[in-house]
C-alpha cells in the first residue's frame, strides 16, 4: 500500500519532495481546499441570502483586500519574533471560527458583510509565516523546487474545494457549506498542530534585534521586486476576476462554460508545475520572469480575433505556462533576498502584493472595459505584464550583482 501511495505521489508531483516539507504540503492542501470550498460561493451567499447589492459587495471585497495588505506584513513580522508555527496555528483557528460565525450571522446583512471583510485578515496572517517556513526547512538551492511543490499541493486543493462546496450545497444548504468548511479548517488546524515543526534546519538562530520595516525600505532591489509583484498580481487577478466577466458579457459565453474551462488552470499546475521547475532549474530567475510575465498578459489580446472555446483554452494554457514560471521563481527570489532574521517580514511584504492585486485589478480593469471596451482592457493588461517583467528582471539582475548567493538561490 505504501509503495502504491509513493508511486501516486510521484505521479502527481512529478518527483520526490524533501521530507521536512511534507507536513507543509499536507497543511497547504487542506487549507486551499477549505478556502476554495467556501470562498468560491461567498459572493453568491451575500447576494442571495443577505440581499447585498453588487456594488456594495464590490466595496466589501475591496475592504477585505486592503485589510489583507497590512495583515500580510504584520503576520510575517510577528513570525520572525514568535515563530512560524504559532502564527500558522492562530490563523487556522481564526479561519475555522470565522466560518462558524457565518452560521451565526444568518440573514443579517451587516454581520455577514463584516465577516467577509475579515477574510483577508486571517488568510494573510498565516500565509507569510507559511511561506517563510518553507525557506526555513530546505537549503537555499532547493527553495524554488520547494515553493513549486507547495504550489502543486495548493492547486490540488483548489481543484477539490469548489466541487466539495457544490456538493455540500446540493445535499444541504448554506449552513451545511459553512459547517463543512469549518470542519475542513479544523482538520487543517489539527494536522498543523501535530506535524508542523517548531523550527527548521535553516531557521534563524535568534529572533531579530532590529526593526524589519527600515531594513525593507533600505533594500532597493527588493522594493523594485515588490513593484514587479504588484503589477504581476494585477495581471493574475485580471485573469481570475475580469476575464470571466469579459467572456460572458462580451463574447457570449455561458457562466457554466467558464466554470469548465477555468479548471484547466489548477489541473495543469498540479500535473506540470514541479516538472517544469525541475526542467528549468538551470535558467536564471531574470530570464524566467522576463518570459513568464508577458506569457500571462499577452495571450488575451487575441480575444478580438478568436473567441471560440478551443481558442480561449489555448490562451489559458499559455497563461498558465507563464504563471508556472513566475510564482515559484518570485518566491525563491524573495527568500534569497531576505536577511535570515527578518525573512518572515520580507515574505509578508511580498505576499501583501497579492492583496494589492485583488484590491485594484477589478476596479481598474472593469473601469477600462466599461469606458473603452474589451480590446482596450486586454491591451492594458498586456502592458502591465511587460512592466512587471521588466521591473522583475531588473530587480533580479541588481540583486545578483549585489548579493552573489541570490543567483544560486533563485536559479
Phi and psi in degrees as a GROMACS rama.xvg file:
@    title "Ramachandran Plot"
@    xaxis  label "Phi"
@    yaxis  label "Psi"
@TYPE xy
-64.1494  -36.6345  UNK-2
-67.1665  -38.967  UNK-3
-63.7007  -43.0789  UNK-4
-61.5178  -42.5828  UNK-5
-62.8376  -39.3728  UNK-6
-66.4012  -42.114  UNK-7
-63.8554  -38.8015  UNK-8
-60.5921  -48.0712  UNK-9
-66.6902  -33.1091  UNK-10
-63.731  -42.1265  UNK-11
-76.3787  -49.102  UNK-12
-80.1962  -22.4023  UNK-13
85.6039  13.1973  UNK-14
162.378  -177.674  UNK-15
-76.8983  152.688  UNK-16
-121.237  138.58  UNK-17
-52.4753  131.625  UNK-18
-56.2108  -43.9726  UNK-19
-60.5927  -19.7719  UNK-20
-82.992  -14.9639  UNK-21
-63.0723  -39.1545  UNK-22
-60.8418  -35.3391  UNK-23
-66.4949  -36.923  UNK-24
-61.8606  -44.54  UNK-25
-63.6127  -44.0208  UNK-26
-65.7984  -41.3275  UNK-27
-64.1486  -40.0593  UNK-28
-61.8145  -49.6526  UNK-29
-67.2637  -38.0052  UNK-30
-64.16  -46.3849  UNK-31
-68.5428  -32.2093  UNK-32
-66.2874  -45.2309  UNK-33
-63.6907  -44.5009  UNK-34
-64.3336  -48.3317  UNK-35
-71.9195  -26.5997  UNK-36
-60.6097  -39.9487  UNK-37
-100.135  -49.915  UNK-38
-70.7402  -16.9269  UNK-39
-65.7989  -21.7683  UNK-40
-113.906  -1.19252  UNK-41
-64.1497  -38.889  UNK-42
-61.6926  -42.2219  UNK-43
-64.3834  -41.6652  UNK-44
-59.8706  -43.2782  UNK-45
-63.9612  -37.8308  UNK-46
-76.8099  -45.822  UNK-47
-82.8342  -41.7172  UNK-48
-88.6858  -39.4606  UNK-49
-92.983  -18.5008  UNK-50
76.6691  23.4963  UNK-51
-73.8938  144.579  UNK-52
-79.0631  158.458  UNK-53
-64.952  -38.1145  UNK-54
-64.4655  -42.8553  UNK-55
-62.4914  -43.3532  UNK-56
-62.8281  -38.604  UNK-57
-60.6412  -40.567  UNK-58
-65.7383  -39.4795  UNK-59
-62.9478  -44.7678  UNK-60
-64.5079  -34.9997  UNK-61
-63.465  -44.2004  UNK-62
-61.9669  -42.4233  UNK-63
-60.5952  -40.9356  UNK-64
-67.849  -40.947  UNK-65
-64.3563  -41.4462  UNK-66
-58.6323  -39.397  UNK-67
-65.4846  -28.0632  UNK-68
-61.2626  -49.7263  UNK-69
-70.7272  -36.072  UNK-70
-66.2024  -31.9953  UNK-71
-62.0097  -51.4229  UNK-72
-64.3675  -43.4335  UNK-73
-60.165  -44.524  UNK-74
-62.3765  -42.8899  UNK-75
-65.945  -42.0531  UNK-76
-61.2208  -46.3726  UNK-77
-64.3037  -36.1713  UNK-78
-65.686  -27.0177  UNK-79
-66.9418  -27.1655  UNK-80
-97.8903  -38.9556  UNK-81
-108.134  -8.07113  UNK-82
107.061  155.51  UNK-83
-71.6216  -45.1014  UNK-84
-59.2475  -46.522  UNK-85
-59.187  -40.2812  UNK-86
-64.966  -41.0537  UNK-87
-63.4263  -43.1936  UNK-88
-65.4948  -41.8746  UNK-89
-62.7145  -42.6111  UNK-90
-62.8867  -42.6873  UNK-91
-61.9152  -46.3949  UNK-92
-62.3372  -42.18  UNK-93
-66.5172  -36.9092  UNK-94
-64.1028  -44.5375  UNK-95
-63.1982  -42.3144  UNK-96
-64.1079  -38.3285  UNK-97
-60.9124  -43.4582  UNK-98
-65.7189  -34.915  UNK-99
-68.1807  -32.1407  UNK-100
-66.8847  -29.606  UNK-101
-60.2595  -35.2543  UNK-102
-63.039  -43.3672  UNK-103
-70.8343  -25.6109  UNK-104
-65.4835  -29.4317  UNK-105
58.5244  -125.233  UNK-106
-103.967  14.4548  UNK-107
-73.9375  112.508  UNK-108
-65.8199  -44.1561  UNK-109
-63.3206  -45.8727  UNK-110
-64.4444  -44.4762  UNK-111
-64.0306  -45.0993  UNK-112
-68.2281  -34.1685  UNK-113
-62.5562  -38.718  UNK-114
-65.9547  -37.6866  UNK-115
-61.7017  -37.2588  UNK-116
-60.2258  -28.6304  UNK-117
-82.6235  -9.47662  UNK-118
-58.1326  -43.838  UNK-119
-67.1464  -30.5117  UNK-120
-62.2679  -54.1653  UNK-121
-73.3838  -34.9671  UNK-122
-63.9496  -48.0451  UNK-123
-69.3316  -32.7503  UNK-124
-56.8507  -43.8032  UNK-125
-86.3169  -24.8904  UNK-126
-64.2222  -43.6476  UNK-127
-63.6101  -42.0373  UNK-128
-63.8022  -38.0676  UNK-129
-64.0838  -44.4831  UNK-130
-66.5569  -38.0952  UNK-131
-69.1012  -34.1051  UNK-132
-62.2049  -34.3058  UNK-133
-59.3385  -45.0403  UNK-134
-69.364  -24.275  UNK-135
-72.7608  -23.8902  UNK-136
-95.2353  -25.0216  UNK-137
-126.134  155.406  UNK-138
-69.5517  156.184  UNK-139
-50.0551  -42.2705  UNK-140
-63.8219  -14.746  UNK-141
-101.023  3.12906  UNK-142
-58.839  -50.7061  UNK-143
-62.965  -42.6383  UNK-144
-63.7234  -37.0881  UNK-145
-65.3143  -45.4952  UNK-146
-65.2026  -34.5672  UNK-147
-65.0849  -41.6109  UNK-148
-64.2595  -43.0426  UNK-149
-64.7638  -35.905  UNK-150
-65.4557  -34.6238  UNK-151
-61.0187  -45.7905  UNK-152
-60.6773  -43.8147  UNK-153
-62.3968  -42.7479  UNK-154
-70.5893  -32.356  UNK-155
-63.0108  -40.571  UNK-156
-63.9815  -38.6154  UNK-157
-67.0557  -30.0533  UNK-158
-69.5446  -35.8667  UNK-159
-83.6266  -36.37  UNK-160
-59.9063  -54.8793  UNK-161
-60.0174  -43.1382  UNK-162
-60.3594  -37.0015  UNK-163
-63.1409  -43.8809  UNK-164
-62.417  -41.8983  UNK-165
-62.1565  -38.1015  UNK-166
-65.213  -42.5272  UNK-167
-63.034  -39.0075  UNK-168
-67.1953  -38.7289  UNK-169
-68.3468  -37.9724  UNK-170
-81.2116  -28.8786  UNK-171
-130.84  -110.005  UNK-172
-163.907  -165.657  UNK-173
-59.7853  -42.4278  UNK-174
-58.2649  -36.2301  UNK-175
-64.7835  -37.9718  UNK-176
-62.9877  -49.0983  UNK-177
-69.8565  -37.1797  UNK-178
-66.1917  -41.3763  UNK-179
-64.782  -42.6917  UNK-180
-62.6964  -39.47  UNK-181
-65.0869  -37.0413  UNK-182
-65.1886  -41.3817  UNK-183
-65.0725  -41.0657  UNK-184
-62.5154  -40.6448  UNK-185
-62.8918  -38.563  UNK-186
-65.533  -37.1391  UNK-187
-63.5495  -40.1301  UNK-188
-61.0258  -43.2954  UNK-189
-66.5404  -39.1384  UNK-190
-63.5181  -44.5143  UNK-191
-63.0887  -42.1251  UNK-192
-62.9778  -38.452  UNK-193
-82.4764  -37.5341  UNK-194
-114.601  -24.6521  UNK-195
-66.8383  132.537  UNK-196
-73.9271  155.558  UNK-197
-74.2096  -32.6921  UNK-198
-143.902  155.653  UNK-199
-105.69  166.661  UNK-200
-64.2526  -20.9759  UNK-201
-116.488  22.0113  UNK-202
-69.7185  152.321  UNK-203
-58.3231  145.015  UNK-204
-67.645  -37.2974  UNK-205
-135.671  155.648  UNK-206
-61.9842  156.373  UNK-207
-67.773  147.194  UNK-208
-108.726  8.71127  UNK-209
-129.813  160.665  UNK-210
-74.3138  140.416  UNK-211
-78.947  -32.7199  UNK-212
-63.2925  -45.3081  UNK-213
-60.5642  -35.1495  UNK-214
-63.8549  -45.2215  UNK-215
-64.2299  -44.9523  UNK-216
-66.2734  -22.913  UNK-217
-90.4993  -6.33048  UNK-218
-95.6669  90.1145  UNK-219
-64.3863  -41.7316  UNK-220
-58.6483  -38.9289  UNK-221
-68.741  -40.1209  UNK-222
-61.4961  -40.1318  UNK-223
-64.3819  -36.726  UNK-224
-67.5027  -34.117  UNK-225
-65.0123  -38.0242  UNK-226
-61.044  -45.5119  UNK-227
-59.9837  -43.4447  UNK-228
-64.1225  -39.1512  UNK-229
-61.9353  -45.5624  UNK-230
-65.3868  -39.4155  UNK-231
-62.9364  -40.2059  UNK-232
-69.6955  -31.1781  UNK-233
-60.8023  -40.0976  UNK-234
-66.6803  -46.571  UNK-235
-62.5234  -45.797  UNK-236
-69.6707  -28.9215  UNK-237
-61.3487  -39.5071  UNK-238
-63.9541  -45.8466  UNK-239
-75.1346  -35.7721  UNK-240
-108.889  -43.4641  UNK-241
-85.7308  -36.0266  UNK-242
-57.017  -47.0251  UNK-243
-60.1819  -35.7269  UNK-244
-65.9904  -42.3384  UNK-245
-61.3889  -44.0512  UNK-246
-68.0805  -39.7315  UNK-247
-74.5467  -45.6382  UNK-248
-85.9363  -29.1196  UNK-249
-107.565  -16.4494  UNK-250
-129.156  11.7614  UNK-251
74.5408  18.6191  UNK-252
-76.6067  143.559  UNK-253
-78.8973  145.334  UNK-254
-54.0404  -36.1501  UNK-255
-66.1382  -31.0329  UNK-256
-64.072  -42.7318  UNK-257
-60.7524  -39.4549  UNK-258
-58.0217  -33.2689  UNK-259
-79.7863  -43.863  UNK-260
-77.495  -25.0888  UNK-261
-69.2638  -20.3098  UNK-262
-63.8836  -19.3144  UNK-263
-54.7397  -38.0637  UNK-264
-61.1869  -64.6695  UNK-265
-64.4598  -29.5134  UNK-266
-65.9442  -46.7422  UNK-267
-66.0667  -41.937  UNK-268
-61.7337  -43.0426  UNK-269
-58.9977  -42.6947  UNK-270
-83.5911  -30.8487  UNK-271
-120.988  -7.90645  UNK-272
-58.7905  -53.9757  UNK-273
-68.2495  -35.6136  UNK-274
-62.0646  -44.294  UNK-275
-66.6463  -43.0578  UNK-276
-60.9268  -42.4518  UNK-277
-66.8814  -38.1321  UNK-278
-66.9704  -32.4168  UNK-279
-105.995  21.4775  UNK-280
-65.896  -18.2889  UNK-281
-90.049  -2.54964  UNK-282
-87.7852  140.217  UNK-283
-66.2853  152.839  UNK-284
-61.8481  -40.3747  UNK-285
-60.1203  -42.5895  UNK-286
-68.4595  -39.6601  UNK-287
-64.686  -37.9629  UNK-288
-71.4375  -40.0203  UNK-289
-62.7765  -30.8293  UNK-290
-90.3028  -42.5208  UNK-291
-67.9849  -44.508  UNK-292
-66.2302  -42.3667  UNK-293
-62.9853  -31.9822  UNK-294
-62.7672  -25.8239  UNK-295
-78.6816  -33.5281  UNK-296
-97.2064  -26.1029  UNK-297
-82.4453  -31.7535  UNK-298
-56.8753  -36.7398  UNK-299
-79.0773  -1.31013  UNK-300
-61.2104  -25.8339  UNK-301
-82.1634  -0.26823  UNK-302
-62.2814  -29.1186  UNK-303
-72.4493  -15.099  UNK-304
-100.754  -44.0705  UNK-305
-141.139  123.429  UNK-306
-130.943  20.9816  UNK-307
-70.3733  160.06  UNK-308
-56.0766  -46.3634  UNK-309
-60.9278  -36.8151  UNK-310
-66.6305  -42.1559  UNK-311
-65.0215  -39.8309  UNK-312
-63.5871  -37.7373  UNK-313
-64.2192  -41.1237  UNK-314
-61.7114  -41.126  UNK-315
-65.1809  -37.846  UNK-316
-62.2237  -41.179  UNK-317
-64.5922  -42.8029  UNK-318
-57.9646  -45.9381  UNK-319
-64.1407  -37.735  UNK-320
-58.1859  -46.7198  UNK-321
-63.1606  -40.4695  UNK-322
-61.6779  -39.5933  UNK-323
-69.8132  -25.9652  UNK-324
-76.8855  -37.0158  UNK-325
-75.0371  -51.582  UNK-326
-65.0228  -60.0871  UNK-327
-66.3302  -31.0302  UNK-328
-61.8413  -44.7044  UNK-329
-64.2759  -44.6273  UNK-330
-63.1832  -40.1264  UNK-331
-67.2583  -36.3768  UNK-332
-63.119  -43.8571  UNK-333
-64.5871  -42.8417  UNK-334
-61.2442  -34.1983  UNK-335
-76.1441  -34.1716  UNK-336
-73.2816  -30.83  UNK-337
-72.6655  130.416  UNK-338
-60.7287  144.005  UNK-339
-55.3988  -41.0104  UNK-340
-72.9155  -19.764  UNK-341
-122.999  30.2814  UNK-342
-59.5847  -41.0029  UNK-343
-61.9437  -41.7364  UNK-344
-63.2821  -39.9088  UNK-345
-62.2462  -46.3971  UNK-346
-65.3361  -35.0804  UNK-347
-67.195  -42.7455  UNK-348
-62.3961  -41.8109  UNK-349
-64.925  -43.8216  UNK-350
-63.8519  -28.719  UNK-351
-64.0311  -21.8746  UNK-352
-65.7554  -25.326  UNK-353
-63.3069  -41.89  UNK-354
-64.993  -34.6531  UNK-355
-60.3272  -44.1707  UNK-356
-61.144  -45.8047  UNK-357
-68.9871  -26.0312  UNK-358
-76.6844  -39.3696  UNK-359
-102.664  -30.9995  UNK-360
-60.3323  -48.8957  UNK-361
-62.3415  -39.6764  UNK-362
-62.9433  -50.681  UNK-363
-71.8808  -47.1372  UNK-364
-62.2762  -45.9576  UNK-365
-69.6375  -30.9142  UNK-366
-67.6519  -43.5907  UNK-367
-62.8042  -42.7957  UNK-368
-63.5067  -43.2184  UNK-369
-66.0934  -37.5011  UNK-370
-82.8476  -38.9488  UNK-371
-122.585  -12.5649  UNK-372
102.411  173.957  UNK-373
-63.6107  -43.3818  UNK-374
-61.2922  -41.9741  UNK-375
-64.6849  -38.5515  UNK-376
-57.4526  -50.802  UNK-377
-77.5074  -22.6221  UNK-378
-67.029  -41.1912  UNK-379
-61.1902  -45.6721  UNK-380
-64.7334  -40.8471  UNK-381
-61.7884  -41.478  UNK-382
-63.3622  -40.191  UNK-383
-59.8901  -40.982  UNK-384
-65.5868  -35.3521  UNK-385
-69.335  -39.2223  UNK-386
-64.6745  -43.1004  UNK-387
-61.0586  -41.9028  UNK-388
-65.7777  -45.9108  UNK-389
-64.4469  -45.7591  UNK-390
-69.9645  -37.6301  UNK-391
-66.4854  -44.7627  UNK-392
-64.8733  -39.1741  UNK-393
-64.2766  -41.4374  UNK-394
-62.0987  -40.6083  UNK-395
-61.4162  -45.9694  UNK-396
-66.51  -40.2015  UNK-397
-64.5387  -43.5187  UNK-398
-64.6095  -41.9517  UNK-399
-65.1818  -36.3215  UNK-400
-66.2153  -34.4796  UNK-401
-89.993  -30.1911  UNK-402
-134.139  89.9866  UNK-403
-50.7025  -41.6898  UNK-404
-61.1019  -21.7333  UNK-405
-61.0232  -33.3625  UNK-406
-60.3411  -43.5596  UNK-407
-68.4396  -36.8521  UNK-408
-63.6612  -48.4318  UNK-409
-86.711  -23.211  UNK-410
